[in-house]
Amino acid sequence: MPVTDLDSDLASERHHLTSSRAALRRMREHAQALFSTGDKVAGDAYTAEQLGRHMARRVRELADDPNTPLFFGRLQLVEDNRFHIGRRHVTDEAGEPMVLDWRAPISRSFYQASAKDPQGVRVRRRFGFMRGELTSFEDEHLDRGEELGTSSRILTAEIERPRVGPMRDIVATIQPEQDELVRADLGDTICVQGAPGTGKTAVGLHRAAFLLFTHRERLKRSGVLIVGPNTAFLHYIASVLPALGELDVHQSTVDDLVGSVPVRATDTPEAATVKHDAKMADVLATALWRRVRRPTEPLTVPDDSYRWRIAAEPLRRIVDDVRRENPAYAIGRERVRARVVALIQRQSENRRGDSPSDAWLRRMGRSKPVVALLDEVWPAVTGPELVAELLTDPGGTDLSPEEQAAIRWAKPPKTWKSARWTAADAVLIDEANGLLDRPASFGHVVVDEAQDLSPMQCRAIARRSEHGSLTVLGDLAQGTAPWAAGTWAASLAHLGKPGGRVVPLTTGFRVPAAVLVLANRLLPALAVDVPPAVSLRADGELRDVADPDVPGATVAAVRRALAIEGSVGVIAPDAAVAGLRTALAEAGIETASADEVEAESRVTVLPATVAKGLEYDHVIVVEPADIASAEPRGLNRLYVVLTRAVSRLDIVHAKPLPDQLSDTLSG
Ligand SMILES: Nc1ncnc2c1ncn2[C@@H]1O[C@H](COP(=O)(O)OP(=O)(O)OP(=O)(O)O)[C@@H](O)[C@H]1O
């Protein structure tokens, strides 16, 4: 193509960008105008508020970030129709599309069409941007058999771009195998087993955005939930969905999800292991349901000068029936109450010939004899109370004597209200609460780093997705919890979706090949059957820094890293973090913690135990031997830590490296 054509093409694309931006501005102004007149047109205060809230959200959704291109691709179809593909729909004043949302059905072929299967696409165009300016484009004439695949310059530039700040969306460069997962049906539960940096988190977040677009009304009612391992991770991913225009998604750690009690104590490893075991579900259910007794006495309820009488047999039938219906426990108690009152009501109707009032029915239901009967045959209980009882005396359960000893409170609190709960207790209390009353179910739940969830944590998520589907993301090799999953089948069963489809992702978009080769050396020692990743990145640098002065060598490595663009992450054994922060501060280097993703400082110092899911352009791993020996699954932790690097990895150590690594580095 002569240069002039290229230039004029670029000029006309820039023109389209400018007019699309203007159109978006018009859409926003229109929404703003409606927003400010909302209370005048709405009939009543409630409608005005609803409308106001809706319009305020609409205005926010239509915000235009000057640094984010409004479109990133274009499809030229066989019929010569052209569609620009972007982050959201933009229409002109006549309502004609100027930019199509990447989630619209037509956009699918932008991600899926190939030379072999062009799907009606003649030319696929990708745009290159610099700071919001359209600077280049790349065409694939699929009709002529041209296809760039992963050798696209624009894809390579995106993958190799230095990382700063929080995670970004990948809409412009979603790969076909990722797109299959992103666009999976709402009813499908999928489990993505992906090696480090294969885009699992990205896929999960984009699937949430896709589902919200495609099933807006349904999911607005039921909601979408994202579950991540810790708050540092949630901060890191927090801006991806809002950048895609999706503002109404709940994000939570598992601990916060089940956090109905304050956590003020820590379990021994033995106690935590027992409490997280799936058998605790049966133990709690048995402890709860054995409270239900069959009535043995008749019931007499005084009502002014009269007394209603119900024999023991019909009362027994009520309890038996409700028990068989298997409701949540607290619902069951109310059902028994309602049916007992119904029997009294029938007697009253027979006697008086008319229907009693609602107030009378309520009075009967709350009368002393009825409440006493309920307390006898279906006693009220709370989740914390049930768990406290179990931890005070686990005897008589199906737990072995050793398991009972591990969880028994050495010094039971005076009442359950003063108990010092642990994180695992909170999970048990959530299970108990779930037996008492079922929580509302989200329409879709994305669970990241799912390999670390215990069976009991999985059940907490299952309760919240009973009527919805799941996107389960994880890597068995990155399992660091004592109860980490060995296979996905078991986790999916505990998550309540035994039929979930397990799909592997193996193309690595983060970690450079040299670093991945090193990390993969740990895989045989991790005893899990997972396909290793193959890196798309041939660049990258790996340095082995053996130095007896670890803080000094770390400071030097950070200085060197700061000379190049991008974020710097110093990942150290937990016990060494405070000392390294001091050493860096004394050297005049400002640092942030992993929670502070928007911090000005380019250097983050973080303990190995919070590194999961995060990435930094330049990673400095400090004393791998100590990371590996700090916990039973220390080698898995080291595998996580080594795979956080986007471009460069320094390994700073005074102690010898774990065997698996020393072979590669000395070679
Ligand atoms: N199709 C893609 N185009 C561009 N960048 C991508 C693509 N897929 C993933 N990435 C980038 O690769 C990096 C790793 O992605 P992500 O964090 O989703 O991987 P992950 O599988 O969850 O990794 P880990 O298991 O190590 O946490 C991110 O910076 C992400 O933006």
The ligand as a Tripos MOL2 file, in Angstrom:
@<TRIPOS>MOLECULE
LIG
   31    33     1     0     0
SMALL
NO_CHARGES

@<TRIPOS>ATOM
      1 N1         -4.7720  -11.5580   25.8330 N.pl3     1 LIG1
      2 C1         -3.9620  -10.7960   26.5470 C.ar      1 LIG1
      3 N2         -3.4510   -9.6680   26.0040 N.ar      1 LIG1
      4 C2         -2.6180   -8.8650   26.7100 C.ar      1 LIG1
      5 N3         -2.2480   -9.0930   27.9540 N.ar      1 LIG1
      6 C3         -2.7310  -10.1940   28.5410 C.ar      1 LIG1
      7 C4         -3.6030  -11.1100   27.8750 C.ar      1 LIG1
      8 N4         -3.9130  -12.1050   28.7220 N.ar      1 LIG1
      9 C5         -3.2800  -11.8160   29.8700 C.ar      1 LIG1
     10 N5         -2.5620  -10.6880   29.7670 N.ar      1 LIG1
     11 C6         -1.7450  -10.0420   30.7870 C.3       1 LIG1
     12 O1         -0.9220  -11.0080   31.3780 O.3       1 LIG1
     13 C7         -0.7750  -10.7320   32.7610 C.3       1 LIG1
     14 C8         -1.2010  -11.9380   33.5560 C.3       1 LIG1
     15 O2         -2.6020  -12.0610   33.5020 O.3       1 LIG1
     16 P1         -3.4090  -12.5720   34.7690 P.3       1 LIG1
     17 O3         -2.9610  -11.8600   35.9960 O.co2     1 LIG1
     18 O4         -4.8250  -12.5600   34.4090 O.co2     1 LIG1
     19 O5         -2.8520  -14.0620   34.8250 O.3       1 LIG1
     20 P2         -3.1520  -15.2150   35.8660 P.3       1 LIG1
     21 O6         -3.2710  -16.4560   35.0560 O.co2     1 LIG1
     22 O7         -4.2800  -14.8480   36.7290 O.co2     1 LIG1
     23 O8         -1.7900  -15.2520   36.6620 O.3       1 LIG1
     24 P3         -1.4230  -15.8280   38.1210 P.3       1 LIG1
     25 O9         -1.9150  -17.2270   38.2260 O.co2     1 LIG1
     26 O10         0.0570  -15.7890   38.1140 O.co2     1 LIG1
     27 O11        -2.0170  -14.8910   39.0930 O.co2     1 LIG1
     28 C9         -1.6020   -9.5000   33.0580 C.3       1 LIG1
     29 O12        -0.7870   -8.3620   33.0000 O.3       1 LIG1
     30 C10        -2.5930   -9.4840   31.9240 C.3       1 LIG1
     31 O13        -3.0400   -8.1810   31.6540 O.3       1 LIG1
@<TRIPOS>BOND
     1     1     2 1
     2     2     3 ar
     3     2     7 ar
     4     3     4 ar
     5     4     5 ar
     6     5     6 ar
     7     6     7 ar
     8     6    10 ar
     9     7     8 ar
    10     8     9 ar
    11     9    10 ar
    12    10    11 1
    13    11    12 1
    14    11    30 1
    15    12    13 1
    16    13    14 1
    17    13    28 1
    18    14    15 1
    19    15    16 1
    20    16    17 2
    21    16    18 1
    22    16    19 1
    23    19    20 1
    24    20    21 2
    25    20    22 1
    26    20    23 1
    27    23    24 1
    28    24    25 2
    29    24    26 1
    30    24    27 1
    31    28    29 1
    32    28    30 1
    33    30    31 1
@<TRIPOS>SUBSTRUCTURE
     1 LIG1         1 GROUP 0 **** ****
